[in-house]
Amino acid sequence: MIAGSLVVRDRIDERSARKRTLLRLTCVTELADVCDGLANASDIRVDVVVEPAGTTADRLSTAKVADLDGWLVTPPWPEAVDEARQRVGLAKLFAPSGEPVARSPLVLVVQKLREQALRASCGGEIGWKCVGNAAPKGWSDIGGSNAWGLVKPWHPDPRQEAVGLLVAGQATSAYLGRTDVSTDDLDDPAYLDWLNGLELAVRRTGGSVTDMLTAPAQVDVVGTIEADAGPQIAAAEVTDKPVVLYPRPVATADLLLAPLAGSRVTGALRSLVGGAGRRALAKAGWRVRGQDLARGVPASISLPAGNGLPSPGLLTALRVTLTEIR
């Protein structure tokens, strides 16, 4: 009985020690529900901070001491932080991220009653270049109803939100017709006029997939990720559901766990995100290897080997450009 008691005590002590272990995980706002759930998904203490990618990046770019052990985020943010730190004489923060934890294609969501008019205006295939061309106009100017008013596009703020910057990168590639975009391209007057017209249209309207479903007159076209749009629309009880489109070539939001270099809890953090995290992400509509697809995430869409977007450095430069024009 004494030996048995010692075994039980050892197990209790081990659980208590694990409960005292603290993992500090920072997540982008797009992962709020997933990351909040991770705080209760393990017997290890997990301190979760959810905030816009830009807020985290701006803080870490000049911080002498990091306040996290890992960052669940998309490119280019970890790389942008380390480059900014080096410019001011600070050491890099992050170890290599490795393979994406989860992926989600970038999509355009269009109000069903607007799709036909927009498709005709776009020559049969709706994409960001055409949406940007239409953005400064009224629907009656591109074959739609005058009652619809102005063309109202929306995407998350690319200066702050992870998905917003990826959408802006996809839109830039669509306008230029290639992903090997250079900083010289960002200074092209024709591109800047086009981008300015698009962003001004976005700025004067609010919107999201949720708004599209609950207040259809507020927004006509939304740029987001499949994980945001697909499950929401599949579950929505509305008559005319918005249409989810996958602009070609398909581009993706690739979710990374960027661990703090030298952290003693990196293994535990990887285990948490690679276990409970992967399951929660798949349930939330992300595509996770080895996990079932959520409702509203079609198996017929194939993902590219890469993310199909401009380089991380170019996306960082694009954020600066967007800050100047918005």
C-alpha positions as a Markdown table, in Angstrom:
| # | Residue | x | y | z |
|---|---|---|---|---|
| 1 | Met | 0.0 | 0.0 | 0.0 |
| 2 | Ile | 2.9 | 2.3 | 0.7 |
| 3 | Ala | 4.3 | 1.7 | -2.8 |
| 4 | Gly | 0.9 | 2.3 | -4.3 |
| 5 | Ser | 0.5 | 5.6 | -2.4 |
| 6 | Leu | 3.9 | 6.8 | -3.7 |
| 7 | Val | 2.8 | 6.1 | -7.2 |
| 8 | Val | -0.4 | 8.0 | -6.8 |
| 9 | Arg | 1.4 | 10.9 | -5.1 |
| 10 | Asp | 3.9 | 11.0 | -8.0 |
| 11 | Arg | 1.1 | 11.2 | -10.5 |
| 12 | Ile | -0.6 | 14.0 | -8.5 |
| 13 | Asp | 2.7 | 15.9 | -8.2 |
| 14 | Glu | 3.3 | 15.5 | -12.0 |
| 15 | Arg | -0.2 | 16.8 | -12.8 |
| 16 | Ser | 0.3 | 19.7 | -10.4 |
| 17 | Ala | 3.6 | 20.6 | -12.0 |
| 18 | Arg | 2.1 | 20.5 | -15.5 |
| 19 | Lys | -0.7 | 22.8 | -14.3 |
| 20 | Arg | 1.9 | 25.2 | -13.0 |
| 21 | Thr | 3.6 | 25.3 | -16.4 |
| 22 | Leu | 2.6 | 28.4 | -18.3 |
| 23 | Leu | 2.4 | 28.7 | -22.1 |
| 24 | Arg | 2.0 | 32.2 | -23.4 |
| 25 | Leu | 0.3 | 32.0 | -26.8 |
| 26 | Thr | -0.6 | 35.0 | -28.8 |
| 27 | Cys | -3.2 | 34.6 | -31.6 |
| 28 | Val | -4.5 | 36.8 | -34.4 |
| 29 | Thr | -8.1 | 38.0 | -34.1 |
| 30 | Glu | -9.3 | 35.6 | -36.8 |
| 31 | Leu | -8.5 | 32.8 | -34.3 |
| 32 | Ala | -10.3 | 34.2 | -31.3 |
| 33 | Asp | -12.7 | 31.3 | -30.7 |
| 34 | Val | -10.1 | 28.6 | -31.5 |
| 35 | Cys | -7.5 | 30.1 | -29.2 |
| 36 | Asp | -9.8 | 30.8 | -26.4 |
| 37 | Gly | -10.8 | 27.2 | -26.5 |
| 38 | Leu | -7.2 | 26.1 | -26.2 |
| 39 | Ala | -6.9 | 27.7 | -22.8 |
| 40 | Asn | -9.1 | 25.0 | -21.5 |
| 41 | Ala | -8.0 | 22.1 | -23.7 |
| 42 | Ser | -4.9 | 21.0 | -21.8 |
| 43 | Asp | -3.8 | 20.3 | -18.2 |
| 44 | Ile | -1.0 | 22.8 | -18.9 |
| 45 | Arg | -1.8 | 26.4 | -18.0 |
| 46 | Val | -2.2 | 28.4 | -21.2 |
| 47 | Asp | -2.3 | 32.2 | -21.2 |
| 48 | Val | -3.9 | 33.3 | -24.5 |
| 49 | Val | -3.8 | 36.8 | -25.9 |
| 50 | Val | -5.9 | 37.5 | -29.0 |
| 51 | Glu | -5.2 | 40.7 | -30.9 |
| 52 | Pro | -4.7 | 42.1 | -34.4 |
| 53 | Ala | -1.5 | 40.9 | -36.1 |
| 54 | Gly | -0.4 | 44.5 | -36.6 |
| 55 | Thr | -0.8 | 45.3 | -32.9 |
| 56 | Thr | 1.4 | 42.4 | -31.9 |
| 57 | Ala | 3.9 | 43.2 | -34.7 |
| 58 | Asp | 4.2 | 46.9 | -33.8 |
| 59 | Arg | 4.8 | 46.0 | -30.1 |
| 60 | Leu | 7.4 | 43.2 | -30.7 |
| 61 | Ser | 9.3 | 45.2 | -33.3 |
| 62 | Thr | 10.8 | 47.4 | -30.5 |
| 63 | Ala | 10.3 | 45.3 | -27.4 |
| 64 | Lys | 13.5 | 44.3 | -25.5 |
| 65 | Val | 11.6 | 41.4 | -23.8 |
| 66 | Ala | 9.1 | 39.3 | -25.5 |
| 67 | Asp | 5.7 | 38.7 | -23.8 |
| 68 | Leu | 4.9 | 35.4 | -25.6 |
| 69 | Asp | 6.3 | 31.9 | -26.2 |
| 70 | Gly | 4.6 | 31.5 | -29.6 |
| 71 | Trp | 2.5 | 33.4 | -32.1 |
| 72 | Leu | -0.2 | 31.7 | -34.1 |
| 73 | Val | -0.3 | 33.9 | -37.2 |
| 74 | Thr | 0.1 | 34.0 | -41.0 |
| 75 | Pro | 3.0 | 35.3 | -43.0 |
| 76 | Pro | 4.6 | 37.8 | -43.3 |
| 77 | Trp | 4.2 | 38.9 | -39.7 |
| 78 | Pro | 7.0 | 37.0 | -37.8 |
| 79 | Glu | 9.5 | 37.7 | -40.5 |
| 80 | Ala | 8.5 | 41.4 | -40.6 |
| 81 | Val | 9.0 | 41.6 | -36.8 |
| 82 | Asp | 12.5 | 40.1 | -36.9 |
| 83 | Glu | 13.5 | 42.4 | -39.8 |
| 84 | Ala | 12.2 | 45.4 | -38.0 |
| 85 | Arg | 14.1 | 44.4 | -34.8 |
| 86 | Gln | 17.3 | 44.0 | -36.7 |
| 87 | Arg | 17.0 | 47.5 | -38.1 |
| 88 | Val | 17.0 | 48.9 | -34.6 |
| 89 | Gly | 19.8 | 46.7 | -33.3 |
| 90 | Leu | 17.7 | 44.1 | -31.5 |
| 91 | Ala | 18.0 | 40.3 | -31.8 |
| 92 | Lys | 15.6 | 38.2 | -33.8 |
| 93 | Leu | 12.7 | 36.8 | -31.7 |
| 94 | Phe | 11.4 | 33.8 | -33.6 |
| 95 | Ala | 12.7 | 30.3 | -34.4 |
| 96 | Pro | 11.7 | 28.7 | -37.8 |
| 97 | Ser | 8.0 | 28.0 | -38.0 |
| 98 | Gly | 8.1 | 24.8 | -40.1 |
| 99 | Glu | 5.1 | 23.6 | -42.1 |
| 100 | Pro | 1.7 | 25.3 | -41.8 |
| 101 | Val | -0.5 | 24.1 | -39.0 |
| 102 | Ala | -3.6 | 24.8 | -41.2 |
| 103 | Arg | -4.6 | 26.4 | -44.5 |
| 104 | Ser | -7.6 | 28.3 | -45.8 |
| 105 | Pro | -8.1 | 29.6 | -49.4 |
| 106 | Leu | -8.8 | 33.3 | -49.9 |
| 107 | Val | -12.3 | 33.8 | -51.3 |
| 108 | Leu | -14.6 | 36.4 | -52.7 |
| 109 | Val | -18.1 | 36.3 | -51.3 |
| 110 | Val | -20.7 | 38.0 | -53.5 |
| 111 | Gln | -24.3 | 38.8 | -52.8 |
| 112 | Lys | -26.3 | 36.4 | -55.0 |
| 113 | Leu | -28.4 | 39.1 | -56.6 |
| 114 | Arg | -25.3 | 41.0 | -57.6 |
| 115 | Glu | -23.3 | 38.1 | -59.0 |
| 116 | Gln | -24.7 | 38.0 | -62.5 |
| 117 | Ala | -24.2 | 41.7 | -63.1 |
| 118 | Leu | -20.7 | 41.6 | -61.7 |
| 119 | Arg | -19.8 | 38.5 | -63.7 |
| 120 | Ala | -20.9 | 40.1 | -66.9 |
| 121 | Ser | -18.9 | 43.2 | -66.1 |
| 122 | Cys | -15.8 | 41.0 | -65.4 |
| 123 | Gly | -16.0 | 39.2 | -68.7 |
| 124 | Gly | -17.3 | 36.0 | -67.1 |
| 125 | Glu | -14.8 | 35.5 | -64.3 |
| 126 | Ile | -15.0 | 37.5 | -61.1 |
| 127 | Gly | -11.6 | 38.5 | -59.6 |
| 128 | Trp | -10.0 | 41.3 | -57.6 |
| 129 | Lys | -8.9 | 43.4 | -60.6 |
| 130 | Cys | -12.4 | 43.6 | -61.9 |
| 131 | Val | -13.8 | 44.3 | -58.4 |
| 132 | Gly | -11.3 | 47.1 | -58.0 |
| 133 | Asn | -12.3 | 48.5 | -61.4 |
| 134 | Ala | -16.0 | 48.5 | -60.3 |
| 135 | Ala | -15.4 | 49.8 | -56.8 |
| 136 | Pro | -15.6 | 53.5 | -57.5 |
| 137 | Lys | -18.7 | 53.1 | -59.6 |
| 138 | Gly | -22.4 | 52.6 | -59.1 |
| 139 | Trp | -24.1 | 49.3 | -60.0 |
| 140 | Ser | -26.0 | 50.9 | -62.8 |
| 141 | Asp | -22.7 | 51.8 | -64.4 |
| 142 | Ile | -21.8 | 48.1 | -64.8 |
| 143 | Gly | -25.1 | 46.6 | -65.7 |
| 144 | Gly | -26.8 | 46.3 | -62.3 |
| 145 | Ser | -29.8 | 48.0 | -60.8 |
| 146 | Asn | -29.7 | 51.6 | -59.9 |
| 147 | Ala | -31.5 | 50.7 | -56.7 |
| 148 | Trp | -28.3 | 48.9 | -55.5 |
| 149 | Gly | -26.4 | 52.2 | -55.2 |
| 150 | Leu | -22.6 | 52.1 | -55.2 |
| 151 | Val | -20.6 | 49.0 | -55.5 |
| 152 | Lys | -19.7 | 48.2 | -51.9 |
| 153 | Pro | -16.7 | 45.9 | -51.4 |
| 154 | Trp | -15.1 | 45.1 | -48.1 |
| 155 | His | -12.1 | 43.2 | -46.6 |
| 156 | Pro | -10.4 | 43.3 | -43.2 |
| 157 | Asp | -8.0 | 46.2 | -42.5 |
| 158 | Pro | -4.7 | 45.1 | -44.2 |
| 159 | Arg | -2.8 | 47.5 | -41.9 |
| 160 | Gln | -3.7 | 45.5 | -38.8 |
| 161 | Glu | -5.5 | 42.2 | -39.7 |
| 162 | Ala | -3.6 | 39.1 | -40.9 |
| 163 | Val | -6.3 | 38.1 | -43.4 |
| 164 | Gly | -6.7 | 41.7 | -44.6 |
| 165 | Leu | -3.1 | 41.9 | -45.7 |
| 166 | Leu | -3.2 | 38.6 | -47.5 |
| 167 | Val | -6.3 | 39.8 | -49.3 |
| 168 | Ala | -4.6 | 43.0 | -50.3 |
| 169 | Gly | -1.7 | 40.9 | -51.6 |
| 170 | Gln | -4.0 | 38.7 | -53.6 |
| 171 | Ala | -5.7 | 41.8 | -55.1 |
| 172 | Thr | -2.3 | 43.3 | -56.0 |
| 173 | Ser | -1.3 | 40.1 | -57.8 |
| 174 | Ala | -4.6 | 40.1 | -59.6 |
| 175 | Tyr | -4.1 | 43.6 | -60.8 |
| 176 | Leu | -0.5 | 43.0 | -62.0 |
| 177 | Gly | -1.2 | 39.5 | -63.3 |
| 178 | Arg | 1.7 | 37.9 | -61.4 |
| 179 | Thr | 2.9 | 37.1 | -57.9 |
| 180 | Asp | 6.5 | 38.2 | -58.4 |
| 181 | Val | 5.6 | 41.7 | -57.5 |
| 182 | Ser | 8.4 | 44.2 | -56.7 |
| 183 | Thr | 8.4 | 47.4 | -54.6 |
| 184 | Asp | 8.7 | 49.3 | -57.9 |
| 185 | Asp | 5.3 | 47.9 | -58.8 |
| 186 | Leu | 3.9 | 49.4 | -55.7 |
| 187 | Asp | 5.0 | 52.8 | -56.9 |
| 188 | Asp | 3.3 | 52.5 | -60.3 |
| 189 | Pro | 0.8 | 55.4 | -60.7 |
| 190 | Ala | -1.8 | 53.3 | -62.5 |
| 191 | Tyr | -1.7 | 50.6 | -59.8 |
| 192 | Leu | -1.9 | 53.3 | -57.0 |
| 193 | Asp | -4.9 | 54.9 | -58.7 |
| 194 | Trp | -6.6 | 51.5 | -58.9 |
| 195 | Leu | -5.7 | 50.6 | -55.3 |
| 196 | Asn | -6.8 | 53.9 | -54.0 |
| 197 | Gly | -10.2 | 53.6 | -55.7 |
| 198 | Leu | -10.7 | 50.1 | -54.2 |
| 199 | Glu | -9.6 | 51.1 | -50.7 |
| 200 | Leu | -11.7 | 54.3 | -50.7 |
| 201 | Ala | -14.8 | 52.2 | -51.5 |
| 202 | Val | -13.9 | 49.8 | -48.7 |
| 203 | Arg | -13.4 | 52.6 | -46.2 |
| 204 | Arg | -16.8 | 54.1 | -46.8 |
| 205 | Thr | -18.6 | 50.9 | -46.1 |
| 206 | Gly | -18.6 | 48.5 | -43.2 |
| 207 | Gly | -18.9 | 44.8 | -43.8 |
| 208 | Ser | -18.1 | 41.2 | -43.2 |
| 209 | Val | -19.7 | 37.8 | -44.0 |
| 210 | Thr | -21.8 | 38.2 | -40.9 |
| 211 | Asp | -23.0 | 41.6 | -42.0 |
| 212 | Met | -23.7 | 40.3 | -45.5 |
| 213 | Leu | -26.0 | 37.7 | -44.0 |
| 214 | Thr | -27.7 | 39.9 | -41.5 |
| 215 | Ala | -27.8 | 43.3 | -43.3 |
| 216 | Pro | -27.5 | 42.5 | -47.0 |
| 217 | Ala | -27.7 | 46.1 | -48.2 |
| 218 | Gln | -24.6 | 47.0 | -46.3 |
| 219 | Val | -22.0 | 45.2 | -48.4 |
| 220 | Asp | -21.9 | 43.5 | -51.8 |
| 221 | Val | -18.5 | 41.8 | -52.1 |
| 222 | Val | -16.4 | 40.5 | -49.2 |
| 223 | Gly | -12.8 | 39.4 | -49.4 |
| 224 | Thr | -11.9 | 36.9 | -46.7 |
| 225 | Ile | -10.9 | 33.3 | -46.1 |
| 226 | Glu | -12.9 | 30.1 | -46.7 |
| 227 | Ala | -12.8 | 29.3 | -43.0 |
| 228 | Asp | -14.7 | 32.5 | -42.3 |
| 229 | Ala | -17.2 | 32.3 | -45.1 |
| 230 | Gly | -17.9 | 28.7 | -45.8 |
| 231 | Pro | -19.2 | 27.4 | -42.4 |
| 232 | Gln | -21.1 | 30.7 | -41.8 |
| 233 | Ile | -22.9 | 30.6 | -45.1 |
| 234 | Ala | -23.6 | 26.8 | -44.9 |
| 235 | Ala | -25.2 | 27.3 | -41.6 |
| 236 | Ala | -27.2 | 30.4 | -42.4 |
| 237 | Glu | -30.9 | 30.2 | -42.7 |
| 238 | Val | -31.4 | 32.8 | -45.4 |
| 239 | Thr | -33.2 | 32.5 | -48.8 |
| 240 | Asp | -30.6 | 33.9 | -51.1 |
| 241 | Lys | -27.2 | 32.8 | -49.8 |
| 242 | Pro | -24.1 | 34.7 | -50.9 |
| 243 | Val | -21.9 | 32.9 | -53.4 |
| 244 | Val | -18.4 | 31.9 | -52.4 |
| 245 | Leu | -15.9 | 32.3 | -55.2 |
| 246 | Tyr | -12.3 | 31.1 | -55.4 |
| 247 | Pro | -10.3 | 33.6 | -57.6 |
| 248 | Arg | -7.8 | 31.9 | -59.8 |
| 249 | Pro | -5.1 | 31.2 | -59.2 |
| 250 | Val | -6.1 | 30.0 | -55.8 |
| 251 | Ala | -4.1 | 31.7 | -52.9 |
| 252 | Thr | -4.1 | 30.6 | -49.3 |
| 253 | Ala | -3.8 | 31.9 | -45.8 |
| 254 | Asp | -1.2 | 29.5 | -44.3 |
| 255 | Leu | -1.3 | 29.4 | -40.5 |
| 256 | Leu | 2.0 | 29.2 | -38.7 |
| 257 | Leu | 3.1 | 28.6 | -35.1 |
| 258 | Ala | 6.0 | 31.0 | -34.8 |
| 259 | Pro | 7.9 | 29.9 | -31.6 |
| 260 | Leu | 10.0 | 32.2 | -29.5 |
| 261 | Ala | 13.7 | 31.3 | -30.1 |
| 262 | Gly | 15.2 | 29.5 | -27.1 |
| 263 | Ser | 11.9 | 29.1 | -25.3 |
| 264 | Arg | 11.9 | 26.2 | -22.9 |
| 265 | Val | 8.2 | 25.4 | -23.5 |
| 266 | Thr | 8.3 | 25.3 | -27.3 |
| 267 | Gly | 7.8 | 21.5 | -27.3 |
| 268 | Ala | 4.7 | 21.8 | -25.1 |
| 269 | Leu | 3.4 | 24.6 | -27.2 |
| 270 | Arg | 3.9 | 22.6 | -30.4 |
| 271 | Ser | 2.1 | 19.6 | -28.8 |
| 272 | Leu | -0.8 | 21.8 | -27.8 |
| 273 | Val | -1.3 | 23.4 | -31.2 |
| 274 | Gly | -0.5 | 20.2 | -33.0 |
| 275 | Gly | -3.1 | 18.3 | -31.1 |
| 276 | Ala | -6.1 | 20.1 | -29.7 |
| 277 | Gly | -5.3 | 23.1 | -31.9 |
| 278 | Arg | -5.5 | 21.2 | -35.1 |
| 279 | Arg | -8.8 | 19.6 | -34.2 |
| 280 | Ala | -10.2 | 23.0 | -33.2 |
| 281 | Leu | -9.0 | 24.6 | -36.4 |
| 282 | Ala | -10.5 | 21.9 | -38.6 |
| 283 | Lys | -13.8 | 22.3 | -36.7 |
| 284 | Ala | -13.7 | 26.0 | -37.3 |
| 285 | Gly | -13.4 | 25.6 | -41.1 |
| 286 | Trp | -9.6 | 25.5 | -41.7 |
| 287 | Arg | -8.1 | 22.8 | -43.8 |
| 288 | Val | -5.9 | 20.6 | -41.6 |
| 289 | Arg | -4.1 | 17.5 | -42.8 |
| 290 | Gly | -5.6 | 14.4 | -41.4 |
| 291 | Gln | -8.7 | 16.1 | -40.2 |
| 292 | Asp | -12.2 | 16.0 | -41.7 |
| 293 | Leu | -13.4 | 19.1 | -43.6 |
| 294 | Ala | -16.0 | 21.2 | -41.8 |
| 295 | Arg | -19.4 | 21.8 | -43.4 |
| 296 | Gly | -19.1 | 24.5 | -46.0 |
| 297 | Val | -15.5 | 23.6 | -47.0 |
| 298 | Pro | -15.7 | 21.8 | -50.3 |
| 299 | Ala | -13.3 | 18.9 | -51.0 |
| 300 | Ser | -13.4 | 19.8 | -54.7 |
| 301 | Ile | -11.1 | 22.9 | -54.2 |
| 302 | Ser | -7.4 | 21.9 | -54.6 |
| 303 | Leu | -4.8 | 24.0 | -52.8 |
| 304 | Pro | -1.5 | 25.1 | -54.4 |
| 305 | Ala | 1.8 | 23.9 | -53.1 |
| 306 | Gly | 2.7 | 27.4 | -52.0 |
| 307 | Asn | 0.4 | 30.2 | -50.8 |
| 308 | Gly | 0.1 | 31.8 | -54.3 |
| 309 | Leu | 0.9 | 35.3 | -52.9 |
| 310 | Pro | 3.7 | 37.8 | -53.2 |
| 311 | Ser | 6.7 | 37.4 | -51.0 |
| 312 | Pro | 6.6 | 38.2 | -47.3 |
| 313 | Gly | 8.9 | 41.2 | -47.8 |
| 314 | Leu | 6.6 | 42.6 | -50.5 |
| 315 | Leu | 3.5 | 42.1 | -48.2 |
| 316 | Thr | 5.3 | 44.0 | -45.5 |
| 317 | Ala | 6.0 | 46.8 | -48.0 |
| 318 | Leu | 2.4 | 46.7 | -49.2 |
| 319 | Arg | 1.3 | 47.3 | -45.6 |
| 320 | Val | 3.3 | 50.6 | -45.6 |
| 321 | Thr | 1.7 | 51.6 | -48.9 |
| 322 | Leu | -1.8 | 50.9 | -47.6 |
| 323 | Thr | -1.0 | 52.9 | -44.5 |
| 324 | Glu | -0.1 | 55.9 | -46.6 |
| 325 | Ile | -3.3 | 55.8 | -48.8 |
| 326 | Arg | -5.9 | 54.8 | -46.2 |
